[in-house]
Amino acid sequence: MKQSLIDSIGAVNDQLKDSFSMIKNLKEAGAEKINALVNDILSIAPLIEETGFNMKDVSVDIGIPPGITLSFIKEKDIAPETVEKLLQDNKEKEILKLIVGALQKADAAQKSMNLQNYIFKGLSMRLGLPPDVSLKFEKK
C-alpha cells in the first residue's frame, strides 16, 4: 500500500509539473494571461463536473509567482471510459486534460489510503510554481 501511495503521489506530481511552463508564461505575461486562464478554467467547469468533481471555489494569487488554486469536492464516481471519452471529445482543451488528470491521480491516491476514522472531503489543486495538490480528510 505504501508503494502504491508513493506511486500515486508521484504521478500527481508529474502531472502538475506539466503546468510549469504554463505558469512560467503567466509570470512573464502578467494580469492579462491570468485573467484568460481563469476564464478558461471557469468555462470548462461543467466538463469537470462530468468527471464527478465539483469545482467549489477558485482563488487567484497575483504575485511573483502568480498562481491559481482550485478546490474540488468529489460528488460521485464516474466510469474511467466516460472520463476518457470526455477528454477525447475535448482534446484541444489542454487545461482540461491537466486538471482532470490530476483529479484522477489524486482520487486514486486517496482511495489507496487506509484512513479508517476519516472521510475524504475533497482536494485543492494549486496551479503555480511549484504546483501542488492537497487532499482533505475530515474525522468521522
N, C-alpha and C positions, 0 to 999 in steps of 0.2 A: 504494500500500500504506500509506503514511504517513497519508493522509486516512482510509482505512478503519480503521486502528488508532485514530486520534483519534476517529472517529465511534463506534466500538465502546466505547471507554473513556468517552466522553460519555454513551452510552446506559446503561452500567452505573451511572455516577454519578447519572443521572436516576432510575433505578430505585431506587437506595438512598436518594435524597433522600425518597422516599415513606415511608421508615421514620422520618423525622424526627419527625413528630407522635407516632408510637407510642412512640419512645424518650423524647420530652419528657414524655409522660404517665407513663412508667415513673419518670423522675427525680422527678416530683412524688408518685407513689404509693408508692414505696419497695419494700421486700423482697417484699411480697405479690404485686405486679404482676410483678416479675422472676421469682419462682417460677412464677407462672401462665404467663408467656411461655416459660420454659424447658420446662415441661411440655407446652405446646402444640407447641413445636418438636420435642421428643422423640416426641410422638405422631404427627407427620407424617413422621418419618424413613423409615418403609417406603415412603411415597409418593414421597419424594425419590429413593430408590433406584431406583424405576421409571423415573426420568429418566436413569439411567446414572451418577449420582453417589452415592458412599457417604459418609455423614457420619462422619468419622473421630473427631472429638472436639468437645467443647463447653467453652468457657471463659466464666465469668461474672465480670465486673468489677463489684464492688459499691463504688461510689464516686460522686462527682459529676463528670461524669455517669456513670450506670451504662452498661454495655454487655455485649453477648454476642458472642463470637467463635466462629464455626463453621468447622471445617476439613473440606474435602472432597477426595476422590480421584475422578478420572474413571475409571470402570471400563469403560464401553463407550458407543458412540454409539447413540442412540435416535432413531427417525424423528420429525421435528417433529409429524407428525399424532398420534402416540401421546402425546407430551407435551401437545399441545393438548387432546386428549380427557381426559387425566388432570386438567388444570386445569379443564376444563368440568364434569367429574363432581364436582369438589370446589370449586366456585366460592365457596362460603361460607367457605372457609379462606383468609383474606386473607394470612396469613403464608406459606402455601404458594406463593401467587401471587408474592409478593415475593421469596422465596428462589429459586424456580425461574426466575423472570425474570432475576434477577441471575446465576444459574449459566449460563443460556443465553447471555447477553450476554458474560460473561467467557470462556466457551468459544469464542465467535465471535472474540473479541479475540485469544486465544492462537493460534487457527488461522490468523489473518492475519499473525502474526509469523513471520519467517524466521530462526529461531534454529537454524542447521544443526547445531551441536555440542551442543545441549541438548535434553532431553526434558521435556515438560510433566508435572509430578508431582502437581499439584493446586492448590487455592486456599484462601485463608482469607477469610472474609466477617465483617466486624465490624458488628453492628447497634448503633450508638451515635451519639454526636454528635462528630464527623461520621461518617457511615457510610463504610465503606472495603472494597475488595476487593483482595487481593494474590494475584497469580499466582506459582506456584512452578515453577522450572525447575531441572533437575539436569544437570550436564555428563555427556555420554556417556562 
